[in-house]
Amino acid sequence: MPHRQTPRAANTPQLLQHSPLIGTIAVRTPRAFSRGMTTAGSFHDLKVWRDAMTLVEDVYRVTSRFPSQERFGLTAQLRRAAVSIPSNIGEGKRRKRQRAFLHHLDIAPGSQGEVEVQLEIARRLGFIGQGDYTRVLDRVAEVGRMLNGLIESLQLWTWMDSVINGPHPCPTGAGY
């Protein structure tokens, strides 16, 4: 009896590619992704989004103890920067194109940097204790590591998509 190869689903093209950085890889990508669309699922499913939301809660807790005269200064800036991180993840995930998702993810580390600097300012001014500072800063760093990992992963997928399908022409010329 001849060997029958199980047919692949029509929506899963396969790529066999060698790269000096990552070696030889064989990947199946869904057609929706290969057309540049973001992968299925909600931003609620992303651990980085959930941890960024916990960071927002932590920032609101510690800033609630800042002096009242800082309500429209450092308190507002720190809260706004913290809120920006999960907001950009959520907005980007809702976009229809992978490049747009990556664009929003690229903004989030800037907000993460703002939170880090503003926490340091709060510590130096005596608005936050060393324990709270260390705890929140550790969460900021963890969210940053997850963001960078997600960005690198999506950039790899975008590169592989371009190898499989070539560049995507955009009818508007905007490149998205």
C-alpha positions as CSV (number, residue, x, y, z in Angstrom):
1,M,0.0,0.0,0.0
2,P,1.6,3.4,-1.0
3,H,2.3,5.9,1.7
4,R,-0.4,8.6,1.8
5,Q,0.6,12.0,3.1
6,T,-2.0,13.7,5.2
7,P,-3.0,16.8,3.3
8,R,-2.4,20.1,5.0
9,A,-5.3,22.4,5.5
10,A,-5.7,24.8,2.7
11,N,-5.2,27.7,5.1
12,T,-1.9,26.7,6.5
13,P,1.1,27.5,4.2
14,Q,4.4,26.1,5.3
15,L,7.8,27.8,5.4
16,L,11.1,26.0,5.6
17,Q,13.7,28.7,6.1
18,H,17.3,28.8,7.4
19,S,18.6,31.8,9.2
20,P,22.1,32.1,10.8
21,L,20.3,33.7,13.8
22,I,17.6,31.1,14.5
23,G,18.6,28.0,12.5
24,T,16.3,26.1,10.2
25,I,12.6,26.5,11.0
26,A,9.4,25.0,9.6
27,V,6.4,27.1,10.4
28,R,2.7,26.9,9.4
29,T,0.9,30.2,9.3
30,P,-2.8,30.7,9.0
31,R,-3.9,32.5,5.8
32,A,-5.4,35.3,7.8
33,F,-2.0,36.0,9.4
34,S,-0.3,35.6,6.1
35,R,-2.4,38.5,4.8
36,G,-1.1,40.7,7.5
37,M,-4.1,40.5,9.8
38,T,-3.5,40.2,13.6
39,T,-3.9,36.7,15.1
40,A,-7.3,35.8,16.6
41,G,-8.1,36.4,20.2
42,S,-8.6,39.4,22.4
43,F,-6.1,41.6,24.1
44,H,-7.6,40.2,27.3
45,D,-5.9,36.9,26.5
46,L,-2.4,38.5,26.5
47,K,-0.5,38.1,29.8
48,V,1.4,41.3,29.1
49,W,-1.9,43.2,29.0
50,R,-3.1,41.6,32.2
51,D,0.2,42.4,34.0
52,A,0.2,46.0,32.6
53,M,-3.3,46.4,34.1
54,T,-2.0,45.2,37.4
55,L,0.8,47.8,37.1
56,V,-1.9,50.5,36.6
57,E,-3.6,49.3,39.8
58,D,-0.3,49.4,41.7
59,V,0.5,52.9,40.4
60,Y,-3.0,54.2,41.4
61,R,-2.5,52.7,44.9
62,V,0.9,54.3,45.5
63,T,0.0,57.7,43.9
64,S,-3.1,57.9,46.1
65,R,-0.6,58.6,49.0
66,F,1.2,61.4,47.2
67,P,0.8,64.9,48.5
68,S,-2.4,66.6,47.4
69,Q,-0.5,69.4,45.7
70,E,0.9,66.8,43.3
71,R,-2.6,65.8,42.1
72,F,-2.2,67.6,38.8
73,G,1.5,67.2,38.6
74,L,3.5,64.0,39.2
75,T,0.4,61.9,40.2
76,A,-1.5,62.7,37.0
77,Q,1.6,62.2,34.8
78,L,2.5,58.8,36.4
79,R,-1.1,57.6,36.2
80,R,-1.4,58.7,32.6
81,A,1.9,57.0,31.6
82,A,0.9,53.7,33.4
83,V,-2.6,53.7,31.7
84,S,-0.9,54.2,28.3
85,I,0.8,50.9,28.4
86,P,-2.2,48.5,28.4
87,S,-4.2,51.0,26.3
88,N,-1.6,50.8,23.5
89,I,-1.6,47.0,23.8
90,G,-5.4,46.9,23.6
91,E,-5.7,49.4,20.8
92,G,-3.0,47.7,18.7
93,K,-4.5,44.2,19.2
94,R,-7.8,45.5,17.9
95,R,-6.2,46.7,14.6
96,K,-6.7,44.6,11.5
97,R,-3.0,44.6,10.5
98,Q,0.0,43.1,12.2
99,R,2.1,46.2,11.4
100,A,-0.4,48.5,13.2
101,F,-0.3,46.2,16.2
102,L,3.5,46.4,16.2
103,H,3.3,50.2,15.9
104,H,1.2,50.4,19.1
105,L,3.4,47.9,20.9
106,D,6.4,50.1,20.0
107,I,4.8,53.0,21.8
108,A,4.2,51.1,25.0
109,P,7.9,50.8,26.1
110,G,8.1,54.6,25.9
111,S,5.3,54.9,28.4
112,Q,7.0,52.2,30.4
113,G,10.1,54.3,30.5
114,E,8.1,57.3,31.6
115,V,6.7,55.3,34.5
116,E,10.2,54.2,35.5
117,V,11.5,57.7,35.5
118,Q,8.5,59.2,37.3
119,L,8.7,56.5,40.0
120,E,12.4,57.5,40.6
121,I,11.4,61.1,40.9
122,A,8.7,60.2,43.4
123,R,11.2,58.1,45.4
124,R,13.8,60.9,45.4
125,L,11.2,63.4,46.6
126,G,10.1,61.1,49.4
127,F,6.6,60.5,48.0
128,I,7.0,56.7,47.8
129,G,8.7,54.3,50.2
130,Q,11.6,52.0,49.2
131,G,9.3,48.9,49.5
132,D,6.6,50.2,47.3
133,Y,9.2,51.7,44.9
134,T,10.9,48.3,44.5
135,R,7.7,46.3,44.1
136,V,6.2,48.6,41.5
137,L,9.6,49.0,39.7
138,D,9.9,45.2,39.5
139,R,6.5,45.0,37.9
140,V,7.5,47.8,35.4
141,A,10.6,45.8,34.5
142,E,8.6,42.5,34.0
143,V,6.0,44.2,31.8
144,G,8.9,45.7,29.8
145,R,10.5,42.3,29.3
146,M,7.2,40.8,28.1
147,L,6.6,43.7,25.8
148,N,10.0,43.3,24.2
149,G,9.5,39.6,23.8
150,L,6.1,40.1,22.2
151,I,7.6,42.8,19.8
152,E,10.5,40.5,18.8
153,S,8.2,37.6,18.3
154,L,5.8,39.6,16.1
155,Q,8.7,41.0,14.1
156,L,9.9,37.5,13.4
157,W,6.4,36.5,12.3
158,T,6.2,39.6,10.1
159,W,9.6,38.7,8.5
160,M,8.5,35.1,7.9
161,D,5.2,36.4,6.4
162,S,7.2,38.5,3.9
163,V,9.3,35.5,3.0
164,I,6.2,33.4,2.4
165,N,4.0,35.9,0.6
166,G,6.3,38.8,-0.4
167,P,5.5,42.4,0.3
168,H,1.8,43.4,0.7
169,P,0.7,46.0,-1.7
170,C,-1.5,48.6,0.0
171,P,-4.3,50.1,-2.0
172,T,-4.1,53.4,-0.1
173,G,-0.3,53.6,-0.4
174,A,0.0,54.1,3.3
175,G,1.9,50.9,3.8
176,Y,-0.6,49.4,6.3
